[in-house]
Amino acid sequence: MIYRPSKASIGREFRDYVLITIAMLSYCIGWTVFLLPNNITTGGVAGVSSILFWATGIPVQLSYFAINAVLLLVALRVLGWRFCVKTVYAVAVLTVSVGVVTARYSGHLLSDQPFMAAIIGSVFCGCGVGLGLANNGSTGGTDIIAAIVNKYRDVSLGRVILICDVVIISSSYLVLKDWEKVIYGYVVLYVTAFCIDQVVNSMRRSVQFFIISDKYKEIGERINKEPHRGCTVIDSHGFYSGKEVKMLFVLAKRRQSDLIFRIINDIDPTAFVSQSAVIGVYGEGFDRFKVRRQKGKGGR
């Protein structure tokens, strides 16, 4: 049977690629406008490319693309093509945009305020990486190394990325000979990580609804059709009224909350509704399970 993608899935893919493009442009601005001209390094392959540029003059876009190409070939063999497709696109967009910006922009913003340059640049970079990750993309680099290590060893992705980034930023001293710039690099690492967490968590945050209404069937049907979310009907008993009631249990993305409230208000303005945030939702339409493999007693 030949698989034909639905219009909804095509729309989601198109949306992912548009947002990944915006994400990479944000990262490009942070890196090439604020960090690179002020000799402030960052983590990942971008940090390695910056160090090579300061040491040898090799354009950052060339070394960035070359290193990522090697890592992606390894990832394609080890992790499979699904991991690599959007990462290849993200790397290509970032490479082209960095080449255009470095060729056309020769300014030196905040040259007398390197700390502010580090903060603003890392905010752009962190928001770019976070937006890319939230839409199934990646800037490559240490993300690929972390994914490969995580596949064969019980080491978290965050720990591998942190170790790689600390080593890269610390090694910038060999070229810059300035510990102050290295400390700015650590500031960039922290602020970038914070922004990544904020963006990813805000875009993936989910909510749950408990809806009690005599018109639960109409509400459930509308929620199925418009935000495309499933509903679970729970048999309940009103302790005060003594009535048997039906309660809808709904899990949805936070951005869909307004639509669900409008649906409820249109059908039954007197419905009793409880909404609360949830830490994580896993399964179809949400995130995948993240379970560590446990080694057996006889395992190595």
N, C-alpha and C positions, 0 to 999 in steps of 0.2 A: 504493500500500500504506500502510495507516494504522499509524503507529508506536505500539506499546503498551509503555510502560516496564515493565521487569521488577521483581519485588519487591526484588531486590538494589539496583537503581538508585534506587527509591523510598526504600529504607532509607538509602542514602548521602545522598540529598538531605535527608531528614528530619534525619539526624545533622548535616549541614552547618549547617542552620538553627538547630538547638539550640545548637551550639557557637558560632555567630556571635552568638546572643543572649547567651550567657555572656561572650563576648569584649567585646561592647559594654557590658555591665554592669560589667565590670572597668575598661574605659576611663572609664566614667562616674564610678566611685568615685575613680579617680586624679585626674581633672580637677576634679570639683566638690567633693570632700571635702578634697583636699590642696593642689592647685595654685591654683585660682581664689580661695579665701578668703585665701590668703597672698600674693596679687598676684604669682604666678609664672606666666609665660606658657609656652606650648608652641608647637610648630610647627603647620602646616596651618591648616585652617579653624577648628579649635578655638582656635588662637592669635589669629586675626583676631577671632573672636567675643569672646574675653576682652578684647582691646584696646578693642573697641567698647563692651563693658559698662562698663569702667573709665572710658571717656571720656564716654559718653552715658547709661548706665544701661539700655540695651536688653537685655532678658533674653538670655542666651547661646543658649538653645535656639532662639529666633526667628531670630536672625542666622545661626546655624549651619545651620538648615534652609533658609533663603532662599538663602544662598550656594551650598549644595550642590545645591539644586533647579536653579539656573541652570547650574551646571557639569554636572549630569547630563543636562540637555536638550541641551547641546552634545555631551556624550559619546555620547548616544543617536544623534545624527546622524552623528558622526564615527566612533565605535568599534563601534556596533551594540548590540542589546539584550542579547546574551549577557553583555557586560561589566557591564551596568547592573543586572540583576535583583537579585542578592544585595547589591549596593552600595546600592540603593534600600531594601531591607529593613534593612540595617545602619544606614543613616542614620536611618530611621524609628524603630528601636529606641533608638538613642542619643538622638535628640531627645526622645522620650517619657520615657526614664529620667532624662535631665538635668532635664527639667521637673518630674518628681516629686521628685527629690532636692533641687533648689534650693528647691522650695516647702515641703518638710517638714523640711529640715535647715538650721539656721542656726548651727551650731557653728563653731569655729575651731581645728581640731586643729593642734598643734605651732606655734602662733603665735610662740612664743619660740625655735623651732628651724627656721628656714626652710630650712636646708640639708637636714635630715632630711625635711622635708615635700617638698622637691624630689625627693629620692632615692626615697622611698616612692611618691609620686604618679607618677613616671616609670616605676617598675617596674609598677604597675598599668596604666598607659597602654600601655607597651611590650608587656606580656604580652597585653593585649587586642587590640592591632593585630596582633601576631604570630599569635595564635590565629585571628583573623578571616581573615588572608591565607592561612594554612595550610588553611583550609576554603573557599577561593574567595570570600571576602567582602572588603570594604574599607570604611574609614570615609569614603571619598570625598575631597573636598578636593584637596590637592596630588597625591594618587595619580592623580586624573583628569587634572590638568594634565600630569603627567609622562607618562602614557600617550599623550596627544594629541601632545605634543612628540616623544616617541619614535617615533611613527608616521611623522612627516614629516622628522625630523632624526636623524642618527646620534649621539644623545646618550643616555647611560644613564639609566634611571629614577632610580637612586640619586642621581646628580649633580643632576638637576632638582629632586628633592625636597629635597636638602640646601640648594641655593641658595635655594629658596622659604622654607624654614624659618629659615635664617639671617637673611634679610631681614625676616621677620615678627617674630622674636624681637628683633632689633635695633631695630625700629620701636616696640617697647613702651616704649622710653625716652622717646619723645615724649609719652606719657601719664603714665607712672610717675615720670619724672625721677629715676630711681634706677639707677645702673649695677650696683649689687650685685644687684638683681633680674634685670637683663639677664644677668648672669653665671650666676645660678641657672637662667635659661632655657636657656643653653648646656649646663649640666650635665644638665638634663632632656632636651635633644636627644640628647646622647651616650648617656645611660643607656637612653633609650627605644629608640634604634637597636640598642644591644647586646642588650636583651631581645627585640626583634623577631627578630634573627638567631638567638638561642638557641632561641626557641620554634619558629620556622619550620624550622630545621635539625633540631631534635630530632624533630619530627613527620614530616618528610619523609625522614629518614635511612634508607638502605637497606643491606641486607647481601647477601652472596652465599655460597652453599654449594657445595662439591664433595663429593659423596657416593659412596663406592665400596662396593657391596654386591651379593651374588648375588641379592638380592631387590629389585633396583632397580625392576622393573616394579610391584610392589605399593606400594613407597614413592612412586613417581612418580604412580600413580593416586590415592593418598590425598592427596598434596600438591595435585593438580589439583582434587580435590573439596572439601577442607576450607578451606585458606587461599586457594583459587582462584588458584594460581600455576602458571605453565607450567614445564615441565622440559625440558631438552635432554640427550639421551643422547650421550655422547662415547665412542668406542672408544678404549680405553687398553691399555697393556701394562705389566705389573709387571716392573720391571727385575730385582729380586732373585728373585721367584718364577718369572719367565718365563711367567706366565699372561696370557691375554687377558682383560681385565676391562671392565665397563661402568661409566662414571662419570656421575652425574647432576649437571648444572649448574643451579642454581636461584637466581633473584633474587627478593628479597622485602623487604617493609617490616620494619624492626627489631622492631616490636611483634609480628610474626608468628614470630619466631625460636623462642620457647618452644613454640609449637604444632608447628613443623616438627621440633624435637628430640623432642617426645613421639611424633610419628608414627614417626620413625626408631627410637626406643627400643621402641615397641610391636611393630614388624615385625622389626627386626634389631638387637638390642642390640650386636652385634659389628661393626656397620658402621664404616667409616673415614670420618670427617666433618671437613671443614675449613670454618670460618666466618670471614669477614672483612668489614670495613666497606668501602663503596665511596663515592667522592666524589659521583657522580651517576649516575642511571639514567634514560634517556629512551626513550619509546615507550609503547605501550598499557599502561595500568595504572600508569604512573609519570608523570614530568614530561614536558613538551613540550620539543622542541628549542628552544634559544635561540641563533639564528644571526644575526649582524649582516649586513645587506645591504652588499655592496661596490659602490661606484660605479665605473662604467666610466671608461676614460680620457677618453672624449668626453662624459661626464656632467657635469651642472652641480652 
